[in-house]
Amino acid sequence: MKERTKKFMLSEEDIPKYWYNIQAEMANKPLPPLNPQTKNPLKAEDMYPIFAEELCRQELNQTDTWIEIPHEVRERYKNYRCTPLVRAYGLEEALGTPAHIYFKNESVSPIGSHKLNSALAQAYYCKQEGVTNITTETGAGQWGAALSYAASVFGLDAAVYQVKISYEQKPYRRSIMQTFGAQVTPSPSMSTRAGKDVLTAQPNHQGSLGTAISEAIELARSTPNCKYTLGSVLSHVTLHQTVIGLEAEKQMELAGEDPDIIIGCFGGGSNFGGLCFPFMRHGFNGGKQRRYVAAEPASCPKLTRGQFKYDFGDEAGYTPLLPMYTLGHNFAPANIHAGGLRYHGAGVIVSQLLKDGLMEAADIPQLESFESGVLFAKSEGIIPAPESCHAIAAAVREANKCKESGEAKVILFNLSGHGLIDMASYDKFLSGDLVNYTLSDETIAKNLEGM
C-alpha cells in the first residue's frame, strides 16, 4: 500500500496569538444592533449590565483586524490545541470520489467540541472583571458543558438553562455539566418570568434556544455580580472561534493543498465562522475565491428560507435587535436530535455575508444527516455529533458532485464535536424511529407576520 499522510499536526507554539476580526475587513459592515427601547444603534455600554465589558467592546469592534488572545486563555488552549487536520481517505474511498476531503477535528477538546474555544475566553473576561457567577443557555449541551468546565477553571459559579427536549434526550450532557459544578435547569422553567410565560401559554412546551436564552439573561439581570455568556450567534463568540480556521490554514499548507469548498454545520454561526472567516479574508484582498457552505437543518432553515430582518435573539425580547436571517424569535423548532442547531436566527456577520453573496447555505434533512454520520463513522472511526453530521452530509453532497463531474476538488469541513454522548439519537436512527421534519411556506410566513 502506498504510504500516505493522514494527520497534519502543529505544535502548541503554533496556537494563534490573535483572533481574526472579519468585521474590520468586510466591505459591507453588518448593520448595527439596535437598543430595543430606543431603537438607536447599540453602544457597548448598553450591554454592560449583561455581558463582561471587554466582550461588549469585541462585539461592536469593526476596526481592529486582529485582537490579541490573553496569555491565560492561550495557556488553557494548550491543553488541547492545536487540533488535528485529517485527510478523510476512508470517506473518499467509500464514496468513490476524486475529491480530496479534509476535516478539522475539534472533537479532541476536553469536552468533545469546539465550544471550549469561546467558553474559556468568556469565563476569563468575566473573572478579570470580578464577576463571581455566570449564566448561559445550551441546546444539545456541548456549550453548557464547555461553559461549566471553563467556569470551574476560573473559579466561577455557573447556572445553565438547557432546552427541555435536549435535557431529556441527552441526560449525560446534564451529568457532565453537573460534574463540573454547574446548576442545570430544563427550559422553559418556573424559575423565571420568561419561563412561566411560555409554560402558561403552552404547558407542554419542549423548549427552544430562544426561550433558554431569555431565562439565562433574566437570571443574570436579577443575580448580584452575575453576567450572561453565549455559545454562538454573537460576533465576539465567532471571533474566539477563529483559532480553528487560522490553524487550518497552516495545516492545509502542510498538506500541500488549498481548499476549494469549506463547510461548517450551522446553528448560530460560531463553528462555521470560526473555520471559514480566516480563509475569507484572502478573498477580500484579491486572493483565491472559494465556496463557503453553511449546513443547517431542513427543519430550522433560517438561512435558506428565513427573512433578513431586525429580530430579537431570544423568545422574551431581552436581547438587542439583531439584523439577521430569521424565522422569527418565537419560532418553535422541531425536536430534532441536533439540539445545537435548533435556533431561529443567524449571527449578524454571517447574515451580511449571505446577503452579499459571499457564502451559501444548504438545508439537510435529519435522516440524510445521520446516514452521512454513520458512513463517516464506518470509514473514519469517529462517531460525529448530530450537529456535525450536517457538515458531513454537505461534504458528501459536494464529493458526489465531483464524482459525477470528474473534478478533484479539495473539500474542508469542521468536525465540530464527537457523538459519544449522543448515542441515544443514533439508537433511534438505527432502529428506524427518526423521521424528517418539513416546514411549509405558510408556516414560515405566518411565524414572521407582524415582526
C-alpha positions as CSV (number, residue, x, y, z in Angstrom):
1,M,0.0,0.0,0.0
2,K,1.3,3.4,-0.9
3,E,2.3,5.4,2.2
4,R,0.1,8.4,2.8
5,T,-0.1,11.1,5.3
6,K,-3.4,11.3,7.1
7,K,-2.9,13.7,10.0
8,F,-1.4,17.2,9.8
9,M,-0.3,18.4,13.2
10,L,1.0,21.7,14.6
11,S,2.7,22.3,17.9
12,E,1.4,24.3,20.8
13,E,3.7,27.1,19.7
14,D,1.6,27.4,16.5
15,I,-1.6,28.2,18.5
16,P,-2.7,31.6,17.2
17,K,-1.7,34.6,19.3
18,Y,-4.5,36.7,17.9
19,W,-8.2,36.2,16.9
20,Y,-9.2,37.4,13.5
21,N,-12.0,40.0,13.4
22,I,-13.6,39.7,10.0
23,Q,-15.8,42.8,10.5
24,A,-12.8,45.1,10.1
25,E,-12.2,43.9,6.5
26,M,-15.8,43.5,5.3
27,A,-16.6,45.9,2.5
28,N,-20.2,46.0,3.7
29,K,-20.2,46.0,7.5
30,P,-23.0,44.3,9.4
31,L,-25.8,46.7,10.2
32,P,-25.7,47.9,13.8
33,P,-27.7,46.0,16.5
34,L,-30.4,48.3,18.0
35,N,-31.3,49.1,21.5
36,P,-34.8,47.6,21.8
37,Q,-36.0,50.5,23.9
38,T,-34.7,53.5,21.9
39,K,-34.3,51.7,18.5
40,N,-30.9,53.6,18.3
41,P,-27.7,51.8,17.3
42,L,-26.4,49.8,20.3
43,K,-23.4,51.1,22.2
44,A,-21.0,48.9,24.1
45,E,-22.1,50.3,27.5
46,D,-25.8,49.4,26.7
47,M,-24.7,45.7,27.1
48,Y,-22.5,46.1,30.2
49,P,-25.4,45.0,32.6
50,I,-25.5,41.6,30.8
51,F,-22.0,40.8,29.4
52,A,-18.4,41.3,30.5
53,E,-17.3,44.8,29.3
54,E,-14.5,43.5,27.1
55,L,-16.8,41.2,25.4
56,C,-19.2,44.1,24.7
57,R,-16.3,46.0,23.1
58,Q,-15.3,43.0,21.0
59,E,-18.9,42.6,19.8
60,L,-19.1,46.0,18.2
61,N,-15.4,46.3,17.1
62,Q,-15.3,46.9,13.3
63,T,-11.9,48.5,13.2
64,D,-9.3,46.1,14.6
65,T,-8.5,43.2,12.3
66,W,-6.5,41.3,15.0
67,I,-7.4,41.1,18.7
68,E,-4.8,39.6,21.0
69,I,-5.6,36.4,22.8
70,P,-4.9,36.8,26.5
71,H,-2.0,34.9,27.8
72,E,-4.1,33.0,30.4
73,V,-6.6,31.9,27.7
74,R,-3.8,30.8,25.3
75,E,-2.2,28.8,28.1
76,R,-5.5,27.0,28.6
77,Y,-5.8,26.3,24.8
78,K,-2.5,24.4,25.1
79,N,-4.4,21.6,26.9
80,Y,-5.9,20.5,23.6
81,R,-4.7,22.8,20.8
82,C,-3.6,22.7,18.0
83,T,-6.3,20.3,17.0
84,P,-5.6,17.8,14.1
85,L,-6.4,18.3,10.4
86,V,-7.2,14.9,9.0
87,R,-7.4,13.7,5.4
88,A,-10.5,11.5,5.2
89,Y,-9.1,8.8,2.9
90,G,-11.7,6.3,4.2
91,L,-14.6,8.5,3.3
92,E,-13.1,9.3,-0.1
93,E,-12.8,5.6,-0.8
94,A,-16.3,4.8,0.4
95,L,-17.7,7.5,-1.9
96,G,-15.5,6.6,-4.8
97,T,-14.9,10.3,-5.4
98,P,-11.9,12.1,-6.9
99,A,-12.3,14.9,-4.4
100,H,-9.8,15.3,-1.6
101,I,-11.7,15.6,1.7
102,Y,-10.2,17.1,4.9
103,F,-11.7,17.7,8.3
104,K,-10.6,19.8,11.2
105,N,-11.1,17.6,14.3
106,E,-12.4,19.8,17.1
107,S,-13.8,16.8,18.9
108,V,-10.5,16.3,20.7
109,S,-11.1,19.1,23.2
110,P,-11.7,18.1,26.9
111,I,-15.4,18.4,26.5
112,G,-15.6,17.0,23.0
113,S,-16.4,20.0,20.8
114,H,-15.2,23.4,19.5
115,K,-17.3,25.3,22.1
116,L,-14.4,25.5,24.6
117,N,-12.6,28.0,22.4
118,S,-15.0,30.7,23.4
119,A,-16.0,29.4,26.8
120,L,-12.5,29.8,28.2
121,A,-12.3,33.4,26.8
122,Q,-15.7,34.4,28.1
123,A,-15.1,33.0,31.6
124,Y,-11.7,34.6,31.7
125,Y,-13.0,38.1,30.9
126,C,-15.8,37.7,33.5
127,K,-13.2,36.6,36.1
128,Q,-11.0,39.6,35.2
129,E,-14.0,41.9,35.8
130,G,-14.6,40.5,39.3
131,V,-17.7,38.6,38.3
132,T,-18.5,35.6,40.6
133,N,-21.5,34.0,38.8
134,I,-22.2,33.3,35.1
135,T,-25.3,32.1,33.4
136,T,-26.0,30.6,29.9
137,E,-28.3,28.5,27.8
138,T,-27.5,25.3,26.0
139,G,-29.2,23.2,23.4
140,A,-27.5,19.8,22.9
141,G,-25.4,20.5,26.0
142,Q,-22.0,21.0,24.3
143,W,-21.9,24.7,25.0
144,G,-23.2,24.1,28.5
145,A,-20.5,21.5,29.2
146,A,-17.8,23.9,27.8
147,L,-19.0,26.8,29.9
148,S,-19.3,24.7,33.0
149,Y,-15.8,23.5,32.6
150,A,-14.4,27.0,31.9
151,A,-16.3,28.3,35.0
152,S,-14.6,25.7,37.1
153,V,-11.2,26.5,35.7
154,F,-11.6,30.2,36.6
155,G,-13.4,29.7,39.9
156,L,-16.9,30.9,38.9
157,D,-20.3,29.5,39.7
158,A,-22.3,28.6,36.6
159,A,-26.1,28.2,36.0
160,V,-27.2,26.6,32.8
161,Y,-30.7,26.5,31.2
162,Q,-30.9,23.5,28.9
163,V,-33.6,23.2,26.3
164,K,-36.1,20.8,27.8
165,I,-36.2,18.3,24.9
166,S,-32.4,18.1,24.9
167,Y,-32.4,17.8,28.7
168,E,-34.5,14.7,28.3
169,Q,-32.8,13.3,25.2
170,K,-29.2,13.8,26.4
171,P,-29.0,13.1,30.2
172,Y,-25.3,12.5,30.1
173,R,-24.7,16.1,28.9
174,R,-26.5,17.2,32.0
175,S,-24.3,14.9,34.1
176,I,-21.2,16.4,32.6
177,M,-22.3,20.0,33.4
178,Q,-23.1,18.9,37.0
179,T,-19.8,17.1,37.3
180,F,-18.1,20.4,36.7
181,G,-20.2,22.0,39.4
182,A,-22.9,23.8,37.3
183,Q,-26.6,24.1,38.2
184,V,-28.6,22.8,35.3
185,T,-32.3,23.6,34.8
186,P,-34.6,22.4,32.0
187,S,-36.1,25.3,30.0
188,P,-38.8,26.5,30.0
189,S,-38.9,26.5,33.8
190,M,-41.0,28.1,36.5
191,S,-37.9,29.8,37.9
192,T,-38.1,32.9,35.7
193,R,-40.8,35.2,34.4
194,A,-39.9,34.3,30.8
195,G,-40.2,30.6,31.5
196,K,-43.5,31.0,33.4
197,D,-45.0,33.0,30.5
198,V,-44.1,30.2,28.0
199,L,-45.5,27.4,30.2
200,T,-48.6,29.4,30.9
201,A,-49.3,29.7,27.2
202,Q,-48.1,26.2,26.3
203,P,-47.8,23.8,29.3
204,N,-46.2,21.1,27.3
205,H,-43.6,23.3,25.5
206,Q,-40.5,21.3,24.8
207,G,-38.2,24.4,24.8
208,S,-36.1,26.3,22.4
209,L,-32.8,28.1,22.5
210,G,-34.6,31.4,22.3
211,T,-36.5,30.6,25.5
212,A,-33.5,29.3,27.3
213,I,-31.6,32.5,26.4
214,S,-34.4,34.6,27.9
215,E,-34.3,32.6,31.1
216,A,-30.5,32.9,31.4
217,I,-30.5,36.6,30.7
218,E,-33.2,37.2,33.3
219,L,-31.3,35.3,35.9
220,A,-28.1,37.3,35.1
221,R,-30.1,40.5,35.5
222,S,-31.5,39.5,38.8
223,T,-28.4,38.0,40.4
224,P,-25.8,40.2,42.0
225,N,-22.3,40.1,40.4
226,C,-23.5,37.9,37.6
227,K,-23.0,38.0,33.8
228,Y,-24.6,36.2,30.9
229,T,-22.5,34.2,28.4
230,L,-23.5,33.0,25.0
231,G,-22.3,30.0,22.9
232,S,-23.0,31.2,19.4
233,V,-24.7,33.9,17.2
234,L,-23.0,37.0,18.6
235,S,-19.9,38.3,16.9
236,H,-17.5,38.1,19.8
237,V,-18.2,34.3,20.1
238,T,-17.3,33.7,16.4
239,L,-14.2,35.9,16.9
240,H,-12.9,33.5,19.5
241,Q,-13.6,30.5,17.3
242,T,-11.3,31.8,14.5
243,V,-8.4,29.9,16.1
244,I,-9.9,26.9,14.2
245,G,-9.5,28.4,10.7
246,L,-6.2,30.1,11.5
247,E,-4.7,26.7,12.5
248,A,-6.4,25.0,9.5
249,E,-4.7,27.4,7.1
250,K,-1.3,26.4,8.3
251,Q,-2.2,22.7,8.2
252,M,-3.6,22.9,4.7
253,E,-0.2,24.3,3.7
254,L,1.5,21.3,5.4
255,A,-0.8,19.1,3.3
256,G,0.2,20.9,0.2
257,E,-3.4,21.7,-0.8
258,D,-5.7,24.7,-0.8
259,P,-9.4,24.1,-0.2
260,D,-12.0,24.9,-2.9
261,I,-15.0,24.3,-0.7
262,I,-15.2,25.0,3.1
263,I,-18.2,23.7,5.1
264,G,-19.5,24.0,8.6
265,C,-22.7,23.0,10.3
266,F,-24.9,25.9,11.2
267,G,-26.9,26.8,14.2
268,G,-26.0,30.4,15.1
269,G,-22.7,30.6,13.2
270,S,-19.8,30.1,15.6
271,N,-18.1,27.0,14.2
272,F,-18.9,27.8,10.6
273,G,-17.4,31.3,11.0
274,G,-14.6,30.0,13.1
275,L,-13.4,27.8,10.3
276,C,-14.4,30.0,7.3
277,F,-13.6,33.6,8.3
278,P,-9.8,33.3,8.3
279,F,-10.0,31.9,4.7
280,M,-12.4,34.5,3.6
281,R,-10.0,37.3,4.3
282,H,-7.8,36.3,1.4
283,G,-10.8,36.8,-1.0
284,F,-11.3,40.3,0.4
285,N,-7.7,41.0,-0.6
286,G,-7.8,39.7,-4.1
287,G,-6.8,36.1,-3.2
288,K,-8.4,32.8,-4.0
289,Q,-12.2,32.8,-4.3
290,R,-13.7,29.8,-2.6
291,R,-17.2,28.4,-1.8
292,Y,-18.3,28.6,1.8
293,V,-21.3,26.4,2.7
294,A,-23.3,26.6,5.9
295,A,-25.2,23.3,6.5
296,E,-28.4,23.8,8.5
297,P,-31.2,21.5,9.4
298,A,-34.1,21.4,6.9
299,S,-36.4,21.8,9.9
300,C,-34.8,25.0,11.1
301,P,-33.9,26.8,7.8
302,K,-33.2,30.4,8.7
303,L,-30.5,30.8,6.0
304,T,-32.3,29.0,3.2
305,R,-35.9,30.1,3.9
306,G,-35.8,32.8,6.5
307,Q,-36.0,36.6,6.0
308,F,-33.4,39.2,6.7
309,K,-34.9,41.4,9.4
310,Y,-34.2,43.0,12.7
311,D,-35.2,40.5,15.3
312,F,-34.6,39.5,18.9
313,G,-32.1,36.8,19.7
314,D,-34.4,35.3,22.4
315,E,-38.1,34.5,22.9
316,A,-38.9,37.1,25.5
317,G,-37.2,40.1,23.7
318,Y,-34.5,40.7,26.3
319,T,-31.7,40.9,23.7
320,P,-30.8,43.8,21.4
321,L,-32.5,43.8,18.0
322,L,-30.2,42.0,15.6
323,P,-30.1,42.4,11.8
324,M,-30.2,38.7,10.7
325,Y,-31.8,36.0,8.7
326,T,-34.5,34.7,11.0
327,L,-37.6,32.5,11.2
328,G,-38.9,34.8,14.0
329,H,-37.8,34.8,17.6
330,N,-40.9,32.9,18.7
331,F,-40.2,30.1,16.2
332,A,-40.6,26.6,17.8
333,P,-38.3,24.2,16.0
334,A,-39.0,20.5,15.6
335,N,-37.5,18.1,18.1
336,I,-34.6,17.0,16.0
337,H,-31.6,15.5,17.8
338,A,-29.1,18.1,16.6
339,G,-30.1,20.3,19.5
340,G,-27.3,22.8,18.9
341,L,-28.7,23.8,15.6
342,R,-32.3,24.4,16.7
343,Y,-32.1,28.2,16.7
344,H,-34.3,30.7,14.9
345,G,-31.7,33.2,13.7
346,A,-28.2,33.6,12.2
347,G,-25.4,35.8,13.5
348,V,-25.2,39.3,12.1
349,I,-21.8,38.7,10.3
350,V,-23.0,35.6,8.6
351,S,-26.3,37.2,7.7
352,Q,-24.5,40.1,6.0
353,L,-22.1,37.7,4.2
354,L,-25.0,35.7,2.9
355,K,-26.9,38.8,1.9
356,D,-23.8,39.9,-0.1
357,G,-23.5,36.5,-1.9
358,L,-20.1,35.7,-0.3
359,M,-21.3,32.4,1.1
360,E,-24.2,29.9,0.6
361,A,-26.4,27.7,2.7
362,A,-27.7,24.1,2.3
363,D,-30.6,22.6,4.3
364,I,-30.1,19.0,5.4
365,P,-32.9,16.6,6.3
366,Q,-32.4,14.8,9.6
367,L,-32.2,11.3,8.0
368,E,-29.6,12.4,5.5
369,S,-27.5,13.8,8.2
370,F,-27.5,10.6,10.2
371,E,-26.9,8.5,7.1
372,S,-23.8,10.6,6.4
373,G,-22.7,10.4,10.1
374,V,-22.9,6.6,10.1
375,L,-20.9,6.5,6.8
376,F,-18.3,8.7,8.3
377,A,-18.1,6.6,11.5
378,K,-17.6,3.4,9.5
379,S,-15.0,4.9,7.2
380,E,-13.1,7.2,9.6
381,G,-13.7,5.5,13.0
382,I,-15.1,8.7,14.7
383,I,-18.8,8.9,15.6
384,P,-19.8,12.5,15.0
385,A,-22.1,14.7,16.9
386,P,-25.6,15.0,15.3
387,E,-24.7,18.7,14.6
388,S,-21.5,17.8,12.8
389,C,-23.4,15.2,10.7
390,H,-24.9,18.1,8.8
391,A,-21.5,19.3,7.7
392,I,-20.5,15.8,6.8
393,A,-23.7,15.5,4.7
394,A,-23.0,18.7,2.9
395,A,-19.4,17.4,2.2
396,V,-20.8,14.1,0.9
397,R,-23.0,16.1,-1.5
398,E,-20.1,18.0,-2.8
399,A,-17.9,14.9,-3.1
400,N,-20.6,13.2,-5.1
401,K,-20.8,16.2,-7.4
402,C,-17.1,15.7,-8.0
403,K,-17.7,12.1,-8.8
404,E,-20.2,13.0,-11.4
405,S,-18.0,15.7,-13.0
406,G,-14.7,14.0,-12.5
407,E,-13.2,17.1,-10.8
408,A,-10.8,16.6,-7.9
409,K,-11.8,19.5,-5.8
410,V,-10.4,19.9,-2.2
411,I,-13.2,20.0,0.4
412,L,-12.6,21.0,4.0
413,F,-15.2,20.7,6.8
414,N,-15.3,21.2,10.5
415,L,-15.9,18.2,12.7
416,S,-17.3,20.4,15.5
417,G,-17.7,17.6,18.0
418,H,-18.0,13.8,18.6
419,G,-21.3,12.0,19.3
420,L,-20.2,9.6,22.0
421,I,-22.7,11.2,24.4
422,D,-25.4,11.3,21.7
423,M,-25.8,7.5,21.2
424,A,-29.4,7.6,22.1
425,S,-30.0,9.5,18.9
426,Y,-28.0,7.0,16.8
427,D,-30.0,4.2,18.5
428,K,-33.2,5.8,17.3
429,F,-31.9,6.3,13.8
430,L,-30.6,2.7,13.5
431,S,-33.9,1.3,14.8
432,G,-35.8,3.4,12.2
433,D,-37.5,5.7,14.8
434,L,-36.2,9.0,13.4
435,V,-38.2,11.0,10.8
436,N,-37.6,14.1,8.7
437,Y,-39.5,17.3,9.6
438,T,-40.7,19.7,6.9
439,L,-41.9,23.3,7.2
440,S,-44.5,24.7,4.8
441,D,-44.0,28.2,3.3
442,E,-47.3,29.1,5.0
443,T,-46.0,28.2,8.4
444,I,-42.8,30.3,8.0
445,A,-44.7,33.2,6.6
446,K,-47.2,33.1,9.5
447,N,-44.4,33.0,12.1
448,L,-42.8,36.1,10.5
449,E,-46.1,38.1,10.4
450,G,-46.1,41.3,12.4
451,M,-42.3,41.4,13.0
